[in-house]
């Protein structure tokens, strides 16, 4: 990649990052809005359980159900399993 393209890619990345930061500034506000009533915060264990363990468990449950309830037959080529190859055969052309 030449310098001009690298500079263009860097400027694009910096501009995109700046726009994302400027647009997300209300999310970082420290003042409360009218009617804002936040609940108690989550502990580290609750956060990990909710955002890490629960999705993995749900994925494993769905994958397990698909695997167990799969009604399709084995998908292998029946002709390739019964071929025997004899070594030392002399081929004559």
PDB file of N, CA, C and O in Angstrom:
ATOM      1  N   UNK A   1       0.859  -1.173   0.000  1.00  0.00           N
ATOM      2  CA  UNK A   1       0.000   0.000   0.000  1.00  0.00           C
ATOM      3  C   UNK A   1       0.898   1.225   0.000  1.00  0.00           C
ATOM      4  O   UNK A   1       1.817   1.331   0.811  1.00  0.00           O
ATOM      5  N   UNK A   2       0.635   2.125  -0.888  1.00  0.00           N
ATOM      6  CA  UNK A   2       1.470   3.320  -0.951  1.00  0.00           C
ATOM      7  C   UNK A   2       1.063   4.335   0.118  1.00  0.00           C
ATOM      8  O   UNK A   2       0.060   4.167   0.811  1.00  0.00           O
ATOM      9  N   UNK A   3       1.867   5.390   0.231  1.00  0.00           N
ATOM     10  CA  UNK A   3       1.654   6.381   1.301  1.00  0.00           C
ATOM     11  C   UNK A   3       0.314   7.090   1.186  1.00  0.00           C
ATOM     12  O   UNK A   3      -0.337   7.375   2.191  1.00  0.00           O
ATOM     13  N   UNK A   4      -0.094   7.373  -0.045  1.00  0.00           N
ATOM     14  CA  UNK A   4      -1.329   8.120  -0.249  1.00  0.00           C
ATOM     15  C   UNK A   4      -2.543   7.311   0.224  1.00  0.00           C
ATOM     16  O   UNK A   4      -3.434   7.848   0.883  1.00  0.00           O
ATOM     17  N   UNK A   5      -2.571   6.030  -0.113  1.00  0.00           N
ATOM     18  CA  UNK A   5      -3.685   5.186   0.329  1.00  0.00           C
ATOM     19  C   UNK A   5      -3.659   4.966   1.840  1.00  0.00           C
ATOM     20  O   UNK A   5      -4.708   4.919   2.482  1.00  0.00           O
ATOM     21  N   UNK A   6      -2.466   4.832   2.401  1.00  0.00           N
ATOM     22  CA  UNK A   6      -2.353   4.658   3.843  1.00  0.00           C
ATOM     23  C   UNK A   6      -2.834   5.902   4.576  1.00  0.00           C
ATOM     24  O   UNK A   6      -3.524   5.806   5.591  1.00  0.00           O
ATOM     25  N   UNK A   7      -2.467   7.069   4.059  1.00  0.00           N
ATOM     26  CA  UNK A   7      -2.916   8.323   4.657  1.00  0.00           C
ATOM     27  C   UNK A   7      -4.432   8.466   4.547  1.00  0.00           C
ATOM     28  O   UNK A   7      -5.089   8.908   5.489  1.00  0.00           O
ATOM     29  N   UNK A   8      -4.978   8.093   3.402  1.00  0.00           N
ATOM     30  CA  UNK A   8      -6.429   8.155   3.206  1.00  0.00           C
ATOM     31  C   UNK A   8      -7.147   7.200   4.162  1.00  0.00           C
ATOM     32  O   UNK A   8      -8.167   7.567   4.746  1.00  0.00           O
ATOM     33  N   UNK A   9      -6.631   5.990   4.328  1.00  0.00           N
ATOM     34  CA  UNK A   9      -7.249   5.016   5.231  1.00  0.00           C
ATOM     35  C   UNK A   9      -7.155   5.486   6.680  1.00  0.00           C
ATOM     36  O   UNK A   9      -8.106   5.323   7.445  1.00  0.00           O
ATOM     37  N   UNK A  10      -6.026   6.063   7.061  1.00  0.00           N
ATOM     38  CA  UNK A  10      -5.880   6.584   8.418  1.00  0.00           C
ATOM     39  C   UNK A  10      -6.813   7.743   8.689  1.00  0.00           C
ATOM     40  O   UNK A  10      -7.406   7.827   9.764  1.00  0.00           O
ATOM     41  N   UNK A  11      -6.951   8.644   7.716  1.00  0.00           N
ATOM     42  CA  UNK A  11      -7.869   9.782   7.883  1.00  0.00           C
ATOM     43  C   UNK A  11      -9.305   9.307   7.983  1.00  0.00           C
ATOM     44  O   UNK A  11     -10.077   9.840   8.780  1.00  0.00           O
ATOM     45  N   UNK A  12      -9.673   8.321   7.194  1.00  0.00           N
ATOM     46  CA  UNK A  12     -11.026   7.774   7.250  1.00  0.00           C
ATOM     47  C   UNK A  12     -11.294   7.117   8.601  1.00  0.00           C
ATOM     48  O   UNK A  12     -12.362   7.306   9.183  1.00  0.00           O
ATOM     49  N   UNK A  13     -10.328   6.347   9.100  1.00  0.00           N
ATOM     50  CA  UNK A  13     -10.495   5.697  10.401  1.00  0.00           C
ATOM     51  C   UNK A  13     -10.587   6.728  11.519  1.00  0.00           C
ATOM     52  O   UNK A  13     -11.416   6.596  12.420  1.00  0.00           O
ATOM     53  N   UNK A  14      -9.743   7.748  11.467  1.00  0.00           N
ATOM     54  CA  UNK A  14      -9.775   8.789  12.496  1.00  0.00           C
ATOM     55  C   UNK A  14     -11.089   9.571  12.442  1.00  0.00           C
ATOM     56  O   UNK A  14     -11.678   9.873  13.480  1.00  0.00           O
ATOM     57  N   UNK A  15     -11.542   9.894  11.237  1.00  0.00           N
ATOM     58  CA  UNK A  15     -12.805  10.619  11.101  1.00  0.00           C
ATOM     59  C   UNK A  15     -13.981   9.807  11.586  1.00  0.00           C
ATOM     60  O   UNK A  15     -14.871  10.339  12.250  1.00  0.00           O
ATOM     61  N   UNK A  16     -14.000   8.523  11.266  1.00  0.00           N
ATOM     62  CA  UNK A  16     -15.082   7.655  11.721  1.00  0.00           C
ATOM     63  C   UNK A  16     -15.080   7.543  13.237  1.00  0.00           C
ATOM     64  O   UNK A  16     -16.135   7.602  13.869  1.00  0.00           O
ATOM     65  N   UNK A  17     -13.905   7.382  13.821  1.00  0.00           N
ATOM     66  CA  UNK A  17     -13.806   7.290  15.281  1.00  0.00           C
ATOM     67  C   UNK A  17     -14.268   8.581  15.937  1.00  0.00           C
ATOM     68  O   UNK A  17     -14.982   8.544  16.939  1.00  0.00           O
ATOM     69  N   UNK A  18     -13.871   9.717  15.388  1.00  0.00           N
ATOM     70  CA  UNK A  18     -14.279  11.003  15.944  1.00  0.00           C
ATOM     71  C   UNK A  18     -15.786  11.179  15.873  1.00  0.00           C
ATOM     72  O   UNK A  18     -16.401  11.640  16.834  1.00  0.00           O
ATOM     73  N   UNK A  19     -16.385  10.819  14.749  1.00  0.00           N
ATOM     74  CA  UNK A  19     -17.839  10.944  14.615  1.00  0.00           C
ATOM     75  C   UNK A  19     -18.566  10.030  15.593  1.00  0.00           C
ATOM     76  O   UNK A  19     -19.588  10.417  16.159  1.00  0.00           O
ATOM     77  N   UNK A  20     -18.048   8.823  15.796  1.00  0.00           N
ATOM     78  CA  UNK A  20     -18.675   7.903  16.756  1.00  0.00           C
ATOM     79  C   UNK A  20     -18.588   8.467  18.164  1.00  0.00           C
ATOM     80  O   UNK A  20     -19.547   8.363  18.928  1.00  0.00           O
ATOM     81  N   UNK A  21     -17.464   9.059  18.519  1.00  0.00           N
ATOM     82  CA  UNK A  21     -17.318   9.639  19.845  1.00  0.00           C
ATOM     83  C   UNK A  21     -18.242  10.838  20.031  1.00  0.00           C
ATOM     84  O   UNK A  21     -18.836  11.008  21.096  1.00  0.00           O
ATOM     85  N   UNK A  22     -18.364  11.662  19.003  1.00  0.00           N
ATOM     86  CA  UNK A  22     -19.236  12.824  19.118  1.00  0.00           C
ATOM     87  C   UNK A  22     -20.707  12.422  19.196  1.00  0.00           C
ATOM     88  O   UNK A  22     -21.487  13.060  19.903  1.00  0.00           O
ATOM     89  N   UNK A  23     -21.084  11.384  18.487  1.00  0.00           N
ATOM     90  CA  UNK A  23     -22.473  10.957  18.504  1.00  0.00           C
ATOM     91  C   UNK A  23     -22.827  10.206  19.779  1.00  0.00           C
ATOM     92  O   UNK A  23     -23.996  10.174  20.164  1.00  0.00           O
ATOM     93  N   UNK A  24     -21.859   9.610  20.437  1.00  0.00           N
ATOM     94  CA  UNK A  24     -22.148   8.854  21.653  1.00  0.00           C
ATOM     95  C   UNK A  24     -21.973   9.693  22.910  1.00  0.00           C
ATOM     96  O   UNK A  24     -22.070   9.163  24.017  1.00  0.00           O
ATOM     97  N   UNK A  25     -21.720  10.974  22.768  1.00  0.00           N
ATOM     98  CA  UNK A  25     -21.501  11.800  23.951  1.00  0.00           C
ATOM     99  C   UNK A  25     -22.706  11.846  24.892  1.00  0.00           C
ATOM    100  O   UNK A  25     -22.489  11.914  26.102  1.00  0.00           O
ATOM    101  N   UNK A  26     -23.963  11.813  24.428  1.00  0.00           N
ATOM    102  CA  UNK A  26     -25.061  11.776  25.397  1.00  0.00           C
ATOM    103  C   UNK A  26     -25.054  10.514  26.268  1.00  0.00           C
ATOM    104  O   UNK A  26     -25.567  10.533  27.387  1.00  0.00           O
ATOM    105  N   UNK A  27     -24.486   9.439  25.772  1.00  0.00           N
ATOM    106  CA  UNK A  27     -24.427   8.223  26.570  1.00  0.00           C
ATOM    107  C   UNK A  27     -23.440   8.375  27.727  1.00  0.00           C
ATOM    108  O   UNK A  27     -23.524   7.643  28.713  1.00  0.00           O
ATOM    109  N   UNK A  28     -22.521   9.307  27.614  1.00  0.00           N
ATOM    110  CA  UNK A  28     -21.527   9.505  28.659  1.00  0.00           C
ATOM    111  C   UNK A  28     -21.904  10.638  29.622  1.00  0.00           C
ATOM    112  O   UNK A  28     -21.092  11.052  30.449  1.00  0.00           O
ATOM    113  N   UNK A  29     -23.128  11.127  29.509  1.00  0.00           N
ATOM    114  CA  UNK A  29     -23.556  12.259  30.345  1.00  0.00           C
ATOM    115  C   UNK A  29     -23.641  11.832  31.805  1.00  0.00           C
ATOM    116  O   UNK A  29     -24.044  10.711  32.114  1.00  0.00           O
ATOM    117  N   UNK A  30     -23.259  12.731  32.691  1.00  0.00           N
ATOM    118  CA  UNK A  30     -23.289  12.449  34.121  1.00  0.00           C
ATOM    119  C   UNK A  30     -24.533  12.998  34.799  1.00  0.00           C
ATOM    120  O   UNK A  30     -24.839  12.621  35.930  1.00  0.00           O
ATOM    121  N   UNK A  31     -25.243  13.873  34.131  1.00  0.00           N
ATOM    122  CA  UNK A  31     -26.449  14.444  34.737  1.00  0.00           C
ATOM    123  C   UNK A  31     -27.639  13.540  34.449  1.00  0.00           C
ATOM    124  O   UNK A  31     -27.745  12.944  33.377  1.00  0.00           O
ATOM    125  N   UNK A  32     -28.512  13.453  35.411  1.00  0.00           N
ATOM    126  CA  UNK A  32     -29.704  12.613  35.272  1.00  0.00           C
ATOM    127  C   UNK A  32     -30.801  13.368  34.539  1.00  0.00           C
ATOM    128  O   UNK A  32     -30.959  14.576  34.712  1.00  0.00           O
ATOM    129  N   UNK A  33     -31.548  12.653  33.728  1.00  0.00           N
ATOM    130  CA  UNK A  33     -32.694  13.232  33.045  1.00  0.00           C
ATOM    131  C   UNK A  33     -33.922  13.123  33.938  1.00  0.00           C
ATOM    132  O   UNK A  33     -33.928  12.381  34.920  1.00  0.00           O
ATOM    133  N   UNK A  34     -34.954  13.867  33.586  1.00  0.00           N
ATOM    134  CA  UNK A  34     -36.216  13.775  34.328  1.00  0.00           C
ATOM    135  C   UNK A  34     -36.819  12.396  34.120  1.00  0.00           C
ATOM    136  O   UNK A  34     -36.891  11.905  32.994  1.00  0.00           O
ATOM    137  N   UNK A  35     -37.245  11.784  35.192  1.00  0.00           N
ATOM    138  CA  UNK A  35     -37.843  10.456  35.113  1.00  0.00           C
ATOM    139  C   UNK A  35     -36.833   9.334  35.079  1.00  0.00           C
ATOM    140  O   UNK A  35     -37.216   8.169  34.976  1.00  0.00           O
ATOM    141  N   UNK A  36     -35.555   9.651  35.161  1.00  0.00           N
ATOM    142  CA  UNK A  36     -34.514   8.629  35.133  1.00  0.00           C
ATOM    143  C   UNK A  36     -34.441   7.951  36.495  1.00  0.00           C
ATOM    144  O   UNK A  36     -34.224   8.613  37.510  1.00  0.00           O
ATOM    145  N   UNK A  37     -34.618   6.661  36.520  1.00  0.00           N
ATOM    146  CA  UNK A  37     -34.592   5.911  37.775  1.00  0.00           C
ATOM    147  C   UNK A  37     -33.800   4.623  37.567  1.00  0.00           C
ATOM    148  O   UNK A  37     -34.393   3.558  37.395  1.00  0.00           O
ATOM    149  N   UNK A  38     -32.453   4.704  37.580  1.00  0.00           N
ATOM    150  CA  UNK A  38     -31.661   3.506  37.337  1.00  0.00           C
ATOM    151  C   UNK A  38     -31.750   2.527  38.505  1.00  0.00           C
ATOM    152  O   UNK A  38     -31.865   2.923  39.665  1.00  0.00           O
ATOM    153  N   UNK A  39     -31.695   1.274  38.176  1.00  0.00           N
ATOM    154  CA  UNK A  39     -31.729   0.238  39.207  1.00  0.00           C
ATOM    155  C   UNK A  39     -30.344   0.009  39.773  1.00  0.00           C
ATOM    156  O   UNK A  39     -29.393   0.698  39.403  1.00  0.00           O
ATOM    157  N   UNK A  40     -30.231  -0.946  40.660  1.00  0.00           N
ATOM    158  CA  UNK A  40     -28.913  -1.259  41.232  1.00  0.00           C
ATOM    159  C   UNK A  40     -28.007  -1.864  40.160  1.00  0.00           C
ATOM    160  O   UNK A  40     -28.478  -2.526  39.236  1.00  0.00           O
ATOM    161  N   UNK A  41     -26.718  -1.630  40.295  1.00  0.00           N
ATOM    162  CA  UNK A  41     -25.756  -2.144  39.320  1.00  0.00           C
ATOM    163  C   UNK A  41     -25.559  -3.645  39.457  1.00  0.00           C
ATOM    164  O   UNK A  41     -25.934  -4.243  40.465  1.00  0.00           O
ATOM    165  N   UNK A  42     -24.976  -4.235  38.449  1.00  0.00           N
ATOM    166  CA  UNK A  42     -24.693  -5.668  38.460  1.00  0.00           C
ATOM    167  C   UNK A  42     -23.292  -5.905  39.009  1.00  0.00           C
ATOM    168  O   UNK A  42     -22.383  -5.104  38.793  1.00  0.00           O
ATOM    169  N   UNK A  43     -23.133  -7.011  39.718  1.00  0.00           N
ATOM    170  CA  UNK A  43     -21.802  -7.391  40.176  1.00  0.00           C
ATOM    171  C   UNK A  43     -21.027  -7.999  39.008  1.00  0.00           C
ATOM    172  O   UNK A  43     -21.583  -8.213  37.930  1.00  0.00           O
ATOM    173  N   UNK A  44     -19.750  -8.273  39.226  1.00  0.00           N
ATOM    174  CA  UNK A  44     -18.924  -8.859  38.173  1.00  0.00           C
ATOM    175  C   UNK A  44     -19.452 -10.238  37.797  1.00  0.00           C
ATOM    176  O   UNK A  44     -19.518 -10.577  36.615  1.00  0.00           O
ATOM    177  N   UNK A  45     -19.821 -11.022  38.777  1.00  0.00           N
ATOM    178  CA  UNK A  45     -20.350 -12.359  38.505  1.00  0.00           C
ATOM    179  C   UNK A  45     -21.659 -12.319  37.733  1.00  0.00           C
ATOM    180  O   UNK A  45     -21.869 -13.106  36.810  1.00  0.00           O
ATOM    181  N   UNK A  46     -22.538 -11.400  38.114  1.00  0.00           N
ATOM    182  CA  UNK A  46     -23.811 -11.265  37.402  1.00  0.00           C
ATOM    183  C   UNK A  46     -23.589 -10.800  35.962  1.00  0.00           C
ATOM    184  O   UNK A  46     -24.255 -11.270  35.040  1.00  0.00           O
ATOM    185  N   UNK A  47     -22.649  -9.875  35.779  1.00  0.00           N
ATOM    186  CA  UNK A  47     -22.359  -9.377  34.439  1.00  0.00           C
ATOM    187  C   UNK A  47     -21.794 -10.491  33.559  1.00  0.00           C
ATOM    188  O   UNK A  47     -22.237 -10.667  32.425  1.00  0.00           O
ATOM    189  N   UNK A  48     -20.819 -11.243  34.075  1.00  0.00           N
ATOM    190  CA  UNK A  48     -20.251 -12.346  33.302  1.00  0.00           C
ATOM    191  C   UNK A  48     -21.290 -13.425  33.025  1.00  0.00           C
ATOM    192  O   UNK A  48     -21.329 -13.990  31.932  1.00  0.00           O
ATOM    193  N   UNK A  49     -22.125 -13.706  34.009  1.00  0.00           N
ATOM    194  CA  UNK A  49     -23.167 -14.707  33.808  1.00  0.00           C
ATOM    195  C   UNK A  49     -24.160 -14.286  32.744  1.00  0.00           C
ATOM    196  O   UNK A  49     -24.577 -15.100  31.920  1.00  0.00           O
ATOM    197  N   UNK A  50     -24.540 -13.019  32.757  1.00  0.00           N
ATOM    198  CA  UNK A  50     -25.548 -12.526  31.825  1.00  0.00           C
ATOM    199  C   UNK A  50     -25.010 -12.378  30.407  1.00  0.00           C
ATOM    200  O   UNK A  50     -25.706 -12.713  29.449  1.00  0.00           O
ATOM    201  N   UNK A  51     -23.788 -11.885  30.256  1.00  0.00           N
ATOM    202  CA  UNK A  51     -23.285 -11.563  28.933  1.00  0.00           C
ATOM    203  C   UNK A  51     -22.279 -12.572  28.377  1.00  0.00           C
ATOM    204  O   UNK A  51     -21.907 -12.467  27.208  1.00  0.00           O
ATOM    205  N   UNK A  52     -21.830 -13.543  29.169  1.00  0.00           N
ATOM    206  CA  UNK A  52     -20.883 -14.538  28.676  1.00  0.00           C
ATOM    207  C   UNK A  52     -21.456 -15.948  28.814  1.00  0.00           C
ATOM    208  O   UNK A  52     -21.569 -16.678  27.829  1.00  0.00           O
ATOM    209  N   UNK A  53     -21.814 -16.323  30.036  1.00  0.00           N
ATOM    210  CA  UNK A  53     -22.246 -17.699  30.293  1.00  0.00           C
ATOM    211  C   UNK A  53     -23.610 -17.986  29.671  1.00  0.00           C
ATOM    212  O   UNK A  53     -23.795 -19.037  29.058  1.00  0.00           O
ATOM    213  N   UNK A  54     -24.561 -17.077  29.817  1.00  0.00           N
ATOM    214  CA  UNK A  54     -25.911 -17.322  29.292  1.00  0.00           C
ATOM    215  C   UNK A  54     -25.912 -17.483  27.772  1.00  0.00           C
ATOM    216  O   UNK A  54     -26.538 -18.426  27.288  1.00  0.00           O
ATOM    217  N   UNK A  55     -25.248 -16.621  26.982  1.00  0.00           N
ATOM    218  CA  UNK A  55     -25.253 -16.862  25.532  1.00  0.00           C
ATOM    219  C   UNK A  55     -24.581 -18.171  25.123  1.00  0.00           C
ATOM    220  O   UNK A  55     -25.041 -18.845  24.202  1.00  0.00           O
ATOM    221  N   UNK A  56     -23.485 -18.532  25.813  1.00  0.00           N
ATOM    222  CA  UNK A  56     -22.819 -19.796  25.507  1.00  0.00           C
ATOM    223  C   UNK A  56     -23.733 -20.967  25.842  1.00  0.00           C
ATOM    224  O   UNK A  56     -23.797 -21.940  25.090  1.00  0.00           O
ATOM    225  N   UNK A  57     -24.438 -20.880  26.961  1.00  0.00           N
ATOM    226  CA  UNK A  57     -25.358 -21.956  27.356  1.00  0.00           C
ATOM    227  C   UNK A  57     -26.515 -22.076  26.370  1.00  0.00           C
ATOM    228  O   UNK A  57     -26.910 -23.185  26.010  1.00  0.00           O
ATOM    229  N   UNK A  58     -27.057 -20.953  25.934  1.00  0.00           N
ATOM    230  CA  UNK A  58     -28.155 -20.988  24.961  1.00  0.00           C
ATOM    231  C   UNK A  58     -27.668 -21.579  23.641  1.00  0.00           C
ATOM    232  O   UNK A  58     -28.369 -22.385  23.029  1.00  0.00           O
ATOM    233  N   UNK A  59     -26.471 -21.185  23.195  1.00  0.00           N
ATOM    234  CA  UNK A  59     -25.912 -21.743  21.965  1.00  0.00           C
ATOM    235  C   UNK A  59     -25.715 -23.248  22.103  1.00  0.00           C
ATOM    236  O   UNK A  59     -26.062 -24.006  21.198  1.00  0.00           O
ATOM    237  N   UNK A  60     -25.159 -23.682  23.231  1.00  0.00           N
ATOM    238  CA  UNK A  60     -24.928 -25.115  23.445  1.00  0.00           C
ATOM    239  C   UNK A  60     -26.250 -25.883  23.479  1.00  0.00           C
ATOM    240  O   UNK A  60     -26.334 -26.993  22.952  1.00  0.00           O
ATOM    241  N   UNK A  61     -27.270 -25.307  24.086  1.00  0.00           N
ATOM    242  CA  UNK A  61     -28.583 -25.956  24.141  1.00  0.00           C
ATOM    243  C   UNK A  61     -29.165 -26.122  22.737  1.00  0.00           C
ATOM    244  O   UNK A  61     -29.637 -27.204  22.387  1.00  0.00           O
ATOM    245  N   UNK A  62     -29.134 -25.061  21.934  1.00  0.00           N
ATOM    246  CA  UNK A  62     -29.680 -25.139  20.581  1.00  0.00           C
ATOM    247  C   UNK A  62     -28.873 -26.115  19.728  1.00  0.00           C
ATOM    248  O   UNK A  62     -29.451 -26.915  18.993  1.00  0.00           O
ATOM    249  N   UNK A  63     -27.545 -26.057  19.818  1.00  0.00           N
ATOM    250  CA  UNK A  63     -26.701 -26.969  19.044  1.00  0.00           C
ATOM    251  C   UNK A  63     -26.938 -28.413  19.467  1.00  0.00           C
ATOM    252  O   UNK A  63     -26.986 -29.309  18.624  1.00  0.00           O
ATOM    253  N   UNK A  64     -27.085 -28.637  20.760  1.00  0.00           N
ATOM    254  CA  UNK A  64     -27.359 -29.992  21.249  1.00  0.00           C
ATOM    255  C   UNK A  64     -28.704 -30.514  20.771  1.00  0.00           C
ATOM    256  O   UNK A  64     -28.818 -31.676  20.381  1.00  0.00           O
ATOM    257  N   UNK A  65     -29.720 -29.667  20.799  1.00  0.00           N
ATOM    258  CA  UNK A  65     -31.033 -30.094  20.314  1.00  0.00           C
ATOM    259  C   UNK A  65     -30.997 -30.410  18.824  1.00  0.00           C
ATOM    260  O   UNK A  65     -31.597 -31.393  18.389  1.00  0.00           O
ATOM    261  N   UNK A  66     -30.313 -29.607  18.047  1.00  0.00           N
ATOM    262  CA  UNK A  66     -30.203 -29.876  16.617  1.00  0.00           C
ATOM    263  C   UNK A  66     -29.453 -31.174  16.380  1.00  0.00           C
ATOM    264  O   UNK A  66     -29.829 -31.958  15.508  1.00  0.00           O
ATOM    265  N   UNK A  67     -28.401 -31.407  17.142  1.00  0.00           N
ATOM    266  CA  UNK A  67     -27.588 -32.605  16.972  1.00  0.00           C
ATOM    267  C   UNK A  67     -28.376 -33.855  17.356  1.00  0.00           C
ATOM    268  O   UNK A  67     -28.326 -34.860  16.647  1.00  0.00           O
ATOM    269  N   UNK A  68     -29.102 -33.799  18.472  1.00  0.00           N
ATOM    270  CA  UNK A  68     -29.851 -34.965  18.952  1.00  0.00           C
ATOM    271  C   UNK A  68     -31.065 -35.239  18.075  1.00  0.00           C
ATOM    272  O   UNK A  68     -31.357 -36.398  17.779  1.00  0.00           O
ATOM    273  N   UNK A  69     -31.770 -34.211  17.659  1.00  0.00           N
ATOM    274  CA  UNK A  69     -33.005 -34.393  16.907  1.00  0.00           C
ATOM    275  C   UNK A  69     -32.792 -34.465  15.399  1.00  0.00           C
ATOM    276  O   UNK A  69     -33.761 -34.452  14.640  1.00  0.00           O
ATOM    277  N   UNK A  70     -31.554 -34.539  14.962  1.00  0.00           N
ATOM    278  CA  UNK A  70     -31.255 -34.625  13.537  1.00  0.00           C
ATOM    279  C   UNK A  70     -31.720 -35.977  13.008  1.00  0.00           C
ATOM    280  O   UNK A  70     -31.253 -37.018  13.469  1.00  0.00           O
ATOM    281  N   UNK A  71     -32.628 -35.968  12.050  1.00  0.00           N
ATOM    282  CA  UNK A  71     -33.200 -37.203  11.516  1.00  0.00           C
ATOM    283  C   UNK A  71     -32.550 -37.625  10.202  1.00  0.00           C
ATOM    284  O   UNK A  71     -32.911 -38.661   9.644  1.00  0.00           O
ATOM    285  N   UNK A  72     -31.609 -36.851   9.706  1.00  0.00           N
ATOM    286  CA  UNK A  72     -31.002 -37.191   8.424  1.00  0.00           C
ATOM    287  C   UNK A  72     -30.073 -38.385   8.587  1.00  0.00           C
ATOM    288  O   UNK A  72     -29.562 -38.656   9.673  1.00  0.00           O
ATOM    289  N   UNK A  73     -29.871 -39.077   7.497  1.00  0.00           N
ATOM    290  CA  UNK A  73     -29.000 -40.239   7.516  1.00  0.00           C
ATOM    291  C   UNK A  73     -27.546 -39.790   7.474  1.00  0.00           C
ATOM    292  O   UNK A  73     -27.239 -38.624   7.223  1.00  0.00           O
ATOM    293  N   UNK A  74     -26.671 -40.738   7.724  1.00  0.00           N
ATOM    294  CA  UNK A  74     -25.243 -40.418   7.649  1.00  0.00           C
ATOM    295  C   UNK A  74     -24.903 -39.930   6.259  1.00  0.00           C
ATOM    296  O   UNK A  74     -25.362 -40.480   5.258  1.00  0.00           O
ATOM    297  N   UNK A  75     -24.103 -38.903   6.214  1.00  0.00           N
ATOM    298  CA  UNK A  75     -23.741 -38.327   4.923  1.00  0.00           C
ATOM    299  C   UNK A  75     -22.324 -38.729   4.553  1.00  0.00           C
ATOM    300  O   UNK A  75     -21.387 -37.943   4.692  1.00  0.00           O
ATOM    301  N   UNK A  76     -22.179 -39.943   4.086  1.00  0.00           N
ATOM    302  CA  UNK A  76     -20.876 -40.357   3.588  1.00  0.00           C
ATOM    303  C   UNK A  76     -21.081 -41.108   2.283  1.00  0.00           C
ATOM    304  O   UNK A  76     -22.165 -41.623   2.010  1.00  0.00           O
ATOM    305  N   UNK A  77     -20.048 -41.160   1.502  1.00  0.00           N
ATOM    306  CA  UNK A  77     -20.114 -41.812   0.211  1.00  0.00           C
ATOM    307  C   UNK A  77     -20.010 -43.314   0.436  1.00  0.00           C
ATOM    308  O   UNK A  77     -18.966 -43.788   0.885  1.00  0.00           O
ATOM    309  N   UNK A  78     -21.057 -44.078   0.139  1.00  0.00           N
ATOM    310  CA  UNK A  78     -21.010 -45.512   0.422  1.00  0.00           C
ATOM    311  C   UNK A  78     -20.039 -46.267  -0.475  1.00  0.00           C
ATOM    312  O   UNK A  78     -19.622 -47.371  -0.128  1.00  0.00           O
ATOM    313  N   UNK A  79     -19.672 -45.704  -1.612  1.00  0.00           N
ATOM    314  CA  UNK A  79     -18.766 -46.426  -2.502  1.00  0.00           C
ATOM    315  C   UNK A  79     -17.307 -46.294  -2.090  1.00  0.00           C
ATOM    316  O   UNK A  79     -16.486 -47.135  -2.456  1.00  0.00           O
ATOM    317  N   UNK A  80     -16.973 -45.259  -1.339  1.00  0.00           N
ATOM    318  CA  UNK A  80     -15.570 -45.081  -0.987  1.00  0.00           C
ATOM    319  C   UNK A  80     -15.158 -45.915   0.225  1.00  0.00           C
ATOM    320  O   UNK A  80     -13.964 -46.070   0.485  1.00  0.00           O
ATOM    321  N   UNK A  81     -16.119 -46.450   0.964  1.00  0.00           N
ATOM    322  CA  UNK A  81     -15.761 -47.196   2.166  1.00  0.00           C
ATOM    323  C   UNK A  81     -15.498 -48.672   1.890  1.00  0.00           C
ATOM    324  O   UNK A  81     -14.910 -49.350   2.733  1.00  0.00           O
ATOM    325  N   UNK A  82     -15.915 -49.189   0.735  1.00  0.00           N
ATOM    326  CA  UNK A  82     -15.727 -50.619   0.485  1.00  0.00           C
ATOM    327  C   UNK A  82     -14.692 -50.889  -0.598  1.00  0.00           C
ATOM    328  O   UNK A  82     -14.671 -51.982  -1.165  1.00  0.00           O
ATOM    329  N   UNK A  83     -13.843 -49.929  -0.895  1.00  0.00           N
ATOM    330  CA  UNK A  83     -12.799 -50.124  -1.896  1.00  0.00           C
ATOM    331  C   UNK A  83     -11.533 -50.579  -1.196  1.00  0.00           C
ATOM    332  O   UNK A  83     -11.053 -49.928  -0.268  1.00  0.00           O
ATOM    333  N   UNK A  84     -10.997 -51.703  -1.648  1.00  0.00           N
ATOM    334  CA  UNK A  84      -9.731 -52.183  -1.092  1.00  0.00           C
ATOM    335  C   UNK A  84      -8.647 -52.029  -2.152  1.00  0.00           C
ATOM    336  O   UNK A  84      -8.872 -52.292  -3.334  1.00  0.00           O
ATOM    337  N   UNK A  85      -7.504 -51.610  -1.723  1.00  0.00           N
ATOM    338  CA  UNK A  85      -6.385 -51.385  -2.627  1.00  0.00           C
ATOM    339  C   UNK A  85      -5.326 -52.432  -2.311  1.00  0.00           C
ATOM    340  O   UNK A  85      -4.901 -52.573  -1.164  1.00  0.00           O
ATOM    341  N   UNK A  86      -4.906 -53.164  -3.336  1.00  0.00           N
ATOM    342  CA  UNK A  86      -3.880 -54.172  -3.149  1.00  0.00           C
ATOM    343  C   UNK A  86      -2.531 -53.579  -3.519  1.00  0.00           C
ATOM    344  O   UNK A  86      -2.356 -53.038  -4.611  1.00  0.00           O
ATOM    345  N   UNK A  87      -1.611 -53.684  -2.628  1.00  0.00           N
ATOM    346  CA  UNK A  87      -0.280 -53.169  -2.897  1.00  0.00           C
ATOM    347  C   UNK A  87       0.522 -54.129  -3.749  1.00  0.00           C
ATOM    348  O   UNK A  87       0.262 -55.332  -3.748  1.00  0.00           O
ATOM    349  N   UNK A  88       1.477 -53.618  -4.462  1.00  0.00           N
ATOM    350  CA  UNK A  88       2.374 -54.466  -5.247  1.00  0.00           C
ATOM    351  C   UNK A  88       1.782 -54.916  -6.556  1.00  0.00           C
ATOM    352  O   UNK A  88       2.315 -55.850  -7.155  1.00  0.00           O
ATOM    353  N   UNK A  89       0.734 -54.326  -7.030  1.00  0.00           N
ATOM    354  CA  UNK A  89       0.152 -54.729  -8.312  1.00  0.00           C
ATOM    355  C   UNK A  89       1.055 -54.260  -9.440  1.00  0.00           C
ATOM    356  O   UNK A  89       1.566 -53.140  -9.414  1.00  0.00           O
ATOM    357  N   UNK A  90       1.244 -55.099 -10.405  1.00  0.00           N
ATOM    358  CA  UNK A  90       2.092 -54.764 -11.546  1.00  0.00           C
ATOM    359  C   UNK A  90       1.200 -54.264 -12.676  1.00  0.00           C
ATOM    360  O   UNK A  90       0.401 -55.015 -13.236  1.00  0.00           O
ATOM    361  N   UNK A  91       1.347 -53.012 -12.991  1.00  0.00           N
ATOM    362  CA  UNK A  91       0.559 -52.443 -14.073  1.00  0.00           C
ATOM    363  C   UNK A  91       1.333 -52.511 -15.360  1.00  0.00           C
ATOM    364  O   UNK A  91       2.497 -52.113 -15.420  1.00  0.00           O
ATOM    365  N   UNK A  92       0.681 -53.022 -16.403  1.00  0.00           N
ATOM    366  CA  UNK A  92       1.328 -53.123 -17.696  1.00  0.00           C
ATOM    367  C   UNK A  92       0.576 -52.249 -18.682  1.00  0.00           C
ATOM    368  O   UNK A  92      -0.649 -52.304 -18.791  1.00  0.00           O
ATOM    369  N   UNK A  93       1.333 -51.456 -19.381  1.00  0.00           N
ATOM    370  CA  UNK A  93       0.676 -50.567 -20.339  1.00  0.00           C
ATOM    371  C   UNK A  93       0.757 -51.097 -21.727  1.00  0.00           C
ATOM    372  O   UNK A  93       0.253 -50.469 -22.658  1.00  0.00           O
TER     373      UNK A  93
END
